[in-house]
Amino acid sequence: MSVLVHKNSRILVQGLTGSAGAFHAAQCKAYGTQVVAGVVPGKGGTTHEGIPVFDTVEKAVRETGADVSMVFVPPPFAADAVMESADAGVPLVVCITEGIPAVDEVRIKTFLDRTRTRLIGPNCPGIITPGECKVGIMPGYIHKPGRVGVVSRSGTLTYEAVWQLSARGVGQSTCIGIGGDPVVGTSHTDALRLFIDDPGTDAILMMGEIGGTSEESAAAFYKASGTRKPCAAFIAGATAPPGKRMGHAGAIISGGKGTAAEKKAALREAGIAVAESPADMAVTILRLMVDRGLAPASSLDPV
Amino acid sequence: MKLHEYQAKDALRAFGVATLPGAVCTTADECEKAAKDLGGGLVVVKAQVHAGGRGKAGGVKLAAGPAEAREKGAKILGMKLVSPQTGPDGVIVRKVLVTAACDIAREHYVAVTLDRSVGLPVLMACKEGGVEIEEVAARDPSAIRKVHFRADEGLAAFQARQVAFALDLTGPLMGQTVALLQALCRAFVQRDCSLLEVNPLCVTKDGKLVALDAKMAIDENAGYRQKDLAAAEDRSEMDPTEQRAKELDLAYIPLDGTIGCLVNGAGLAMATMDIVKHHGGGPANFLDVGGGASKEKVTEAFKIILADPQVKAILVNIFGGIMKCDVLAEGVVAAAREIGMKVPLVVRLEGTNVERGRQILAESGLRLTVAKDMTDAALKVVAAAKGA
């Protein structure tokens, strides 16, 4: 079991013939993902490394039954690409593109609110259900099928967390990178809701960072849900100075708000275990899982 | 990307926002001439720096005429302005704005920013002007009126009226207020602002609504379509290393510790700083080399870290996904050879092609320490920095 993507998901790639699009589409395919179409306006009717290319998302969906779009379109055109997929009724759009202006992200969100499309990202590594379907730029081989749901704003920090879990023999149900921008389509709360409702997920590992209030909202949601699934978290940026954008457009402490300390306090208050060191992300969730018989005691052995 | 007051006012005038006339000056002579051009009467000489709190820091002075404008200009230009927002080192004032003065009847606060929690821009207004809005927010949140609007539709007239009534800008001021608020919201969207603040927005004794000060910050991601603003960015207040990093498209923030950090990915870079601190060290910087960093970029990143004389040891923490560990290792070796690494180097590699990467490091003959995981890396680099 998993959330959002699985072995029957059919992926179309917007921006398939660009260097990043072509490379990652091939990587996803090699992982076993069904990459069924590419959309590149003006190149319809051709094929790219065996993948049929269409001029419009609407046509690609009609002819291939694609139900997930992975977007690699450059920033000036990315908002339009996301809206095209939503308009064509694609239920899930994963936008990898980094560097989209915030005003465009606002436009995307307003547009999507009138559709039934879920957006993951922008500026994210994507989503993977290990062993079944990879929609994104994450290295597939570090993942392992299992029952821990992982959600994070960042790419490499997610890989680190997944690596720590896999190294201890603990697999993941689905890993969602929600993206590091100020306005993203899927929040920590949305991801938590999906994992709490998923019978294939036993526990949740969440990575957040300074800036905004996404983690605080997720903490409140977790507490109110009354779920028995254990949850652990790590917040990056305890040492970040205020007023500086720490790489991610969204990672900034502004007006004294969005500090790591506030977020950790909110998480703890909601009954979520907080890892103080990023080296302890996996063991923090595993301690809770071992306690409840959800993971073998050996998963806590030193590696 | 922060703009100066005079740049923000220029940008706002194009949207029909009323400001007072003025001229930006870099010498005392220019200040005198500007005051003369403004009619020879009362003027205000205002330091143009990327920080608030200029008034209290002595960066804003009234001048009775051209001669006094010259004198005040000479004092402010070149001064080191220290305010709570500049940090203890302060910033050097290189430009002043000489602007007409006016008789102020009332002062208010208005700003437009992005409300991340709902994904919409929000207009904020407060009856009390000239204040630190964070202080008001902490003291009495109900004093701040907030109105969300859609990027494409802008602020509706009825929304603007609601705010005008809340600020008591009624009667003959109502029309001006609605127009100004709508113009601010339009400017926010069309110029890709991350913050647009008019504080104070003032009503003059002769009943005019004027943006007396303006603060504008532009979304870094929108530089490609705000070319004029991006080109006008004044980087002189940025530390030279930060400027260099920006040119190279590296995300770099200097900090005050002794351990240089070179990491791929923003989240992991922050986490690396955190773990250094967790084990008793102090990070000297935040540096994200990005997902697909080349050998050249890694070399430049090392040069930037080593330009900081406080750096006593360097920690490289790479989780190779897209970035392959062997490519990174080659970059580390090339950089170390080219610049002659004078401080201890601790490298932690994991991910794609990690074995080849570790082999390249081991065979390089360089004096570096390979760490097995993040804790090991942090402990080793903290020890190295203390030993050096």
HADDOCK unambig.tbl for C-alpha pairs under 7 A between the chains (distance, minus, plus):
assign (segid A and resid 99 and name CA) (segid B and resid 221 and name CA) 5.07 0.50 0.50
assign (segid A and resid 100 and name CA) (segid B and resid 221 and name CA) 5.93 0.50 0.50
assign (segid A and resid 101 and name CA) (segid B and resid 219 and name CA) 6.67 0.50 0.50
assign (segid A and resid 101 and name CA) (segid B and resid 221 and name CA) 4.86 0.50 0.50
assign (segid A and resid 101 and name CA) (segid B and resid 222 and name CA) 5.04 0.50 0.50
assign (segid A and resid 103 and name CA) (segid B and resid 151 and name CA) 6.93 0.50 0.50
assign (segid A and resid 103 and name CA) (segid B and resid 189 and name CA) 6.44 0.50 0.50
assign (segid A and resid 103 and name CA) (segid B and resid 192 and name CA) 6.30 0.50 0.50
assign (segid A and resid 106 and name CA) (segid B and resid 119 and name CA) 5.65 0.50 0.50
assign (segid A and resid 106 and name CA) (segid B and resid 120 and name CA) 5.90 0.50 0.50
assign (segid A and resid 106 and name CA) (segid B and resid 151 and name CA) 6.83 0.50 0.50
assign (segid A and resid 107 and name CA) (segid B and resid 151 and name CA) 6.31 0.50 0.50
assign (segid A and resid 109 and name CA) (segid B and resid 119 and name CA) 6.82 0.50 0.50
assign (segid A and resid 138 and name CA) (segid B and resid 321 and name CA) 6.18 0.50 0.50
assign (segid A and resid 139 and name CA) (segid B and resid 321 and name CA) 5.00 0.50 0.50
assign (segid A and resid 154 and name CA) (segid B and resid 266 and name CA) 6.96 0.50 0.50
assign (segid A and resid 154 and name CA) (segid B and resid 267 and name CA) 5.09 0.50 0.50
assign (segid A and resid 155 and name CA) (segid B and resid 265 and name CA) 6.56 0.50 0.50
assign (segid A and resid 156 and name CA) (segid B and resid 265 and name CA) 5.55 0.50 0.50
assign (segid A and resid 156 and name CA) (segid B and resid 267 and name CA) 6.88 0.50 0.50
assign (segid A and resid 156 and name CA) (segid B and resid 268 and name CA) 5.81 0.50 0.50
assign (segid A and resid 156 and name CA) (segid B and resid 319 and name CA) 6.11 0.50 0.50
assign (segid A and resid 157 and name CA) (segid B and resid 267 and name CA) 5.48 0.50 0.50
assign (segid A and resid 157 and name CA) (segid B and resid 268 and name CA) 4.59 0.50 0.50
assign (segid A and resid 160 and name CA) (segid B and resid 319 and name CA) 6.95 0.50 0.50
assign (segid A and resid 182 and name CA) (segid B and resid 116 and name CA) 5.75 0.50 0.50
assign (segid A and resid 183 and name CA) (segid B and resid 116 and name CA) 5.82 0.50 0.50
assign (segid A and resid 183 and name CA) (segid B and resid 119 and name CA) 5.49 0.50 0.50
assign (segid A and resid 212 and name CA) (segid B and resid 116 and name CA) 6.45 0.50 0.50
assign (segid A and resid 213 and name CA) (segid B and resid 117 and name CA) 6.77 0.50 0.50
assign (segid A and resid 236 and name CA) (segid B and resid 267 and name CA) 6.32 0.50 0.50
assign (segid A and resid 236 and name CA) (segid B and resid 270 and name CA) 5.47 0.50 0.50
assign (segid A and resid 236 and name CA) (segid B and resid 271 and name CA) 4.92 0.50 0.50
assign (segid A and resid 237 and name CA) (segid B and resid 270 and name CA) 4.93 0.50 0.50
assign (segid A and resid 237 and name CA) (segid B and resid 271 and name CA) 6.37 0.50 0.50
assign (segid A and resid 237 and name CA) (segid B and resid 274 and name CA) 6.50 0.50 0.50
assign (segid A and resid 238 and name CA) (segid B and resid 274 and name CA) 6.02 0.50 0.50
assign (segid A and resid 239 and name CA) (segid B and resid 273 and name CA) 6.49 0.50 0.50
assign (segid A and resid 239 and name CA) (segid B and resid 274 and name CA) 5.66 0.50 0.50
assign (segid A and resid 246 and name CA) (segid B and resid 266 and name CA) 6.63 0.50 0.50
assign (segid A and resid 247 and name CA) (segid B and resid 251 and name CA) 5.31 0.50 0.50
assign (segid A and resid 247 and name CA) (segid B and resid 266 and name CA) 5.16 0.50 0.50
assign (segid A and resid 247 and name CA) (segid B and resid 288 and name CA) 6.79 0.50 0.50
assign (segid A and resid 248 and name CA) (segid B and resid 266 and name CA) 6.07 0.50 0.50
assign (segid A and resid 255 and name CA) (segid B and resid 134 and name CA) 6.13 0.50 0.50
assign (segid A and resid 277 and name CA) (segid B and resid 275 and name CA) 5.74 0.50 0.50
assign (segid A and resid 277 and name CA) (segid B and resid 278 and name CA) 6.88 0.50 0.50
assign (segid A and resid 278 and name CA) (segid B and resid 271 and name CA) 6.03 0.50 0.50
assign (segid A and resid 278 and name CA) (segid B and resid 275 and name CA) 6.65 0.50 0.50
assign (segid A and resid 279 and name CA) (segid B and resid 374 and name CA) 5.84 0.50 0.50
assign (segid A and resid 279 and name CA) (segid B and resid 375 and name CA) 6.04 0.50 0.50
